[in-house]
Amino acid sequence: MDIATFPLGPLQTNCYVLANGGEAVAVDPGGDPAVVLKHLDAEGLTLTAILNTHLHFDHTGGNKALSEATGAPILASDADGYLLDSWMGKGGDMGVPPVPPYVWRNLEPGETVFAGARCAVFRTPGHSPGSLTFHFPEAGAAFVGDLIFYRSIGRTDFPGGDLDVLKRSVEEHIFTLPPETRLLSGHGPETTVADERNHNPFLGGF
């Protein structure tokens, strides 16, 4: 399995493309997906799903364009649906461009398959009520959105955020993964479960 990273949108949100054979999934297309479409074409990949870790504007700005160009469905948690009625989901405020409206479907936590690869979908609230983590065990990687970053954690001061809930999500669903698991965050460099367990200053005691 191959994972490519494309920082997109006004906040340079990491959009990831996981490829397995001739199929692929995209995670969090936060802006113009032209470079993602170019990658899919160059690699001969068929995009089968667009996964949103959560529905903040900086993770969804390219949803509509990427879905329309590929026919791939957009999947997210309905617990974040309310965000689409506020600037946090719609954008269009404080200099942030508006997010083109898109059609999406609810994704429940549990075991599933994307692009022919096993995926465990975890509900990991704290940054937002509907935050999801996508763990692909064969790839040794988990897409964690804004739950946890390299030596940091996601903001919890936005509406729907909760620091204690975020820490519990990390403890129950991230720090229980194999220590070598790559954590692919919404912003910044990747890290690992072991590194964050041992060195993250916000998550001591786990």
C-alpha positions as CSV (number, residue, x, y, z in Angstrom):
1,M,0.0,0.0,0.0
2,D,1.2,3.5,-0.9
3,I,0.2,6.7,1.0
4,A,0.7,10.1,-0.7
5,T,0.3,13.4,1.1
6,F,-1.0,16.7,-0.4
7,P,-1.3,19.8,1.8
8,L,-4.4,21.6,0.5
9,G,-6.5,24.7,1.2
10,P,-6.0,27.9,3.2
11,L,-4.6,26.0,6.3
12,Q,-2.5,23.5,4.3
13,T,-4.6,20.6,5.6
14,N,-3.0,17.2,4.8
15,C,-5.0,15.3,2.2
16,Y,-3.9,11.7,2.1
17,V,-4.4,9.2,-0.8
18,L,-4.0,5.6,0.2
19,A,-3.6,3.3,-2.8
20,N,-4.0,-0.4,-2.9
21,G,-3.8,-2.1,-6.2
22,G,-5.7,0.0,-8.7
23,E,-8.0,1.5,-6.1
24,A,-7.6,4.4,-3.7
25,V,-9.3,6.4,-0.9
26,A,-8.8,10.1,-0.2
27,V,-8.8,11.5,3.4
28,D,-9.7,15.1,4.1
29,P,-9.4,17.0,0.8
30,G,-9.2,20.5,2.3
31,G,-8.9,22.5,-0.9
32,D,-8.6,22.5,-4.7
33,P,-8.0,18.8,-5.5
34,A,-6.3,19.3,-8.8
35,V,-3.0,17.8,-7.6
36,V,-4.9,14.8,-6.2
37,L,-6.7,14.2,-9.5
38,K,-3.4,14.5,-11.3
39,H,-1.9,11.9,-9.0
40,L,-4.8,9.5,-9.4
41,D,-4.5,9.8,-13.2
42,A,-0.7,9.4,-13.2
43,E,-0.9,6.3,-11.1
44,G,-4.0,4.8,-12.8
45,L,-6.0,4.8,-9.6
46,T,-9.8,4.7,-9.2
47,L,-11.0,6.7,-6.2
48,T,-13.6,4.6,-4.3
49,A,-14.3,6.9,-1.3
50,I,-13.6,10.3,0.2
51,L,-13.2,10.0,4.0
52,N,-13.6,13.0,6.3
53,T,-12.1,12.7,9.7
54,H,-14.4,15.6,10.7
55,L,-16.4,18.3,9.0
56,H,-14.5,21.5,9.8
57,F,-14.1,23.7,6.7
58,D,-10.4,23.2,6.3
59,H,-10.9,19.4,5.9
60,T,-13.8,19.6,3.4
61,G,-13.1,22.4,1.0
62,G,-12.3,20.0,-1.9
63,N,-15.1,17.5,-1.2
64,K,-17.5,18.6,-3.9
65,A,-14.9,18.9,-6.7
66,L,-13.2,15.6,-5.9
67,S,-16.5,13.7,-5.6
68,E,-17.9,15.2,-8.8
69,A,-14.6,14.4,-10.7
70,T,-14.4,10.8,-9.6
71,G,-17.9,9.7,-8.5
72,A,-16.5,8.7,-5.1
73,P,-19.0,9.1,-2.2
74,I,-18.1,11.4,0.7
75,L,-18.3,9.6,4.1
76,A,-18.3,11.3,7.6
77,S,-20.0,11.1,11.0
78,D,-23.5,12.4,11.3
79,A,-22.4,13.7,14.8
80,D,-20.6,16.5,12.9
81,G,-23.6,17.3,10.6
82,Y,-24.6,20.3,12.7
83,L,-21.3,22.0,11.8
84,L,-22.5,22.5,8.2
85,D,-24.9,25.2,9.6
86,S,-22.0,27.3,11.0
87,W,-18.9,28.9,9.7
88,M,-16.9,26.1,11.2
89,G,-18.3,23.8,8.5
90,K,-19.3,26.2,5.8
91,G,-16.3,28.6,5.8
92,G,-17.0,32.0,4.4
93,D,-16.0,33.9,7.5
94,M,-12.8,35.6,8.7
95,G,-11.2,35.5,5.3
96,V,-11.9,31.8,4.8
97,P,-13.4,30.9,1.4
98,P,-16.8,29.3,1.5
99,V,-17.0,25.5,1.2
100,P,-19.0,24.4,-1.9
101,P,-22.0,22.4,-0.6
102,Y,-21.6,18.7,-1.0
103,V,-23.6,15.5,-0.6
104,W,-22.3,13.1,2.1
105,R,-23.3,10.0,3.8
106,N,-23.0,8.9,7.5
107,L,-20.3,6.4,8.3
108,E,-20.7,4.4,11.5
109,P,-17.7,3.1,13.5
110,G,-16.7,-0.5,13.0
111,E,-14.8,-2.8,10.7
112,T,-15.1,-2.2,7.0
113,V,-13.1,-2.3,3.7
114,F,-11.9,0.6,1.6
115,A,-9.9,0.2,-1.6
116,G,-9.7,-3.5,-0.9
117,A,-8.0,-2.9,2.4
118,R,-9.3,-3.6,5.9
119,C,-10.1,-0.5,7.9
120,A,-11.2,0.0,11.5
121,V,-13.3,3.2,11.9
122,F,-13.1,4.6,15.4
123,R,-15.3,7.3,16.8
124,T,-12.7,9.7,18.4
125,P,-14.5,12.9,19.6
126,G,-12.8,15.7,21.4
127,H,-11.7,18.1,18.6
128,S,-15.3,17.8,17.3
129,P,-18.2,15.5,18.4
130,G,-18.0,13.5,15.2
131,S,-14.3,13.1,14.7
132,L,-13.3,9.7,13.2
133,T,-10.0,7.9,13.0
134,F,-9.4,5.4,10.2
135,H,-6.9,2.6,11.0
136,F,-5.6,0.5,8.1
137,P,-3.6,-2.3,9.9
138,E,-2.0,-3.7,6.7
139,A,-0.6,-0.2,6.0
140,G,0.5,0.3,9.6
141,A,-1.2,3.7,9.6
142,A,-4.0,5.6,11.2
143,F,-5.5,8.8,9.8
144,V,-6.3,10.8,12.9
145,G,-7.4,14.2,11.6
146,D,-7.0,16.9,14.3
147,L,-7.2,14.5,17.2
148,I,-3.5,14.3,17.8
149,F,-0.4,15.9,16.1
150,Y,3.3,15.5,16.4
151,R,3.9,16.4,20.1
152,S,0.6,18.2,20.3
153,I,-3.2,17.7,20.2
154,G,-6.1,19.2,18.5
155,R,-7.9,22.4,19.7
156,T,-10.8,21.9,22.0
157,D,-11.9,25.5,22.4
158,F,-14.2,25.4,19.3
159,P,-17.9,24.6,19.8
160,G,-18.2,20.9,20.4
161,G,-14.7,20.5,21.6
162,D,-13.8,18.8,24.9
163,L,-10.3,18.3,26.3
164,D,-11.2,15.4,28.6
165,V,-13.1,13.6,25.8
166,L,-10.2,14.1,23.4
167,K,-7.7,12.6,25.9
168,R,-10.1,9.7,26.5
169,S,-10.3,9.1,22.7
170,V,-6.5,9.0,22.4
171,E,-6.2,6.7,25.4
172,E,-8.9,4.2,24.2
173,H,-8.3,4.2,20.4
174,I,-4.9,5.5,19.6
175,F,-2.5,4.4,22.4
176,T,-4.0,0.9,22.1
177,L,-2.7,0.5,18.5
178,P,0.6,-1.2,17.8
179,P,3.4,1.2,18.9
180,E,4.9,1.4,15.5
181,T,1.7,2.6,13.9
182,R,2.1,5.8,11.8
183,L,-0.2,8.6,12.9
184,L,-1.2,10.7,9.9
185,S,-2.5,14.0,11.2
186,G,-4.6,16.8,9.6
187,H,-1.7,19.2,9.8
188,G,2.1,18.9,10.2
189,P,4.4,15.9,10.1
190,E,3.5,12.3,10.8
191,T,4.4,10.7,14.0
192,T,3.9,7.3,15.7
193,V,1.9,5.8,18.6
194,A,5.1,5.1,20.5
195,D,6.5,8.6,20.0
196,E,3.4,10.3,21.2
197,R,2.9,8.0,24.1
198,N,6.4,8.7,25.3
199,H,6.8,12.4,24.4
200,N,3.5,14.2,23.9
201,P,3.5,16.8,26.7
202,F,-0.4,17.0,26.6
203,L,-1.0,13.3,27.1
204,G,1.2,12.3,30.1
205,G,0.1,9.4,32.2
206,F,-1.1,7.1,29.5
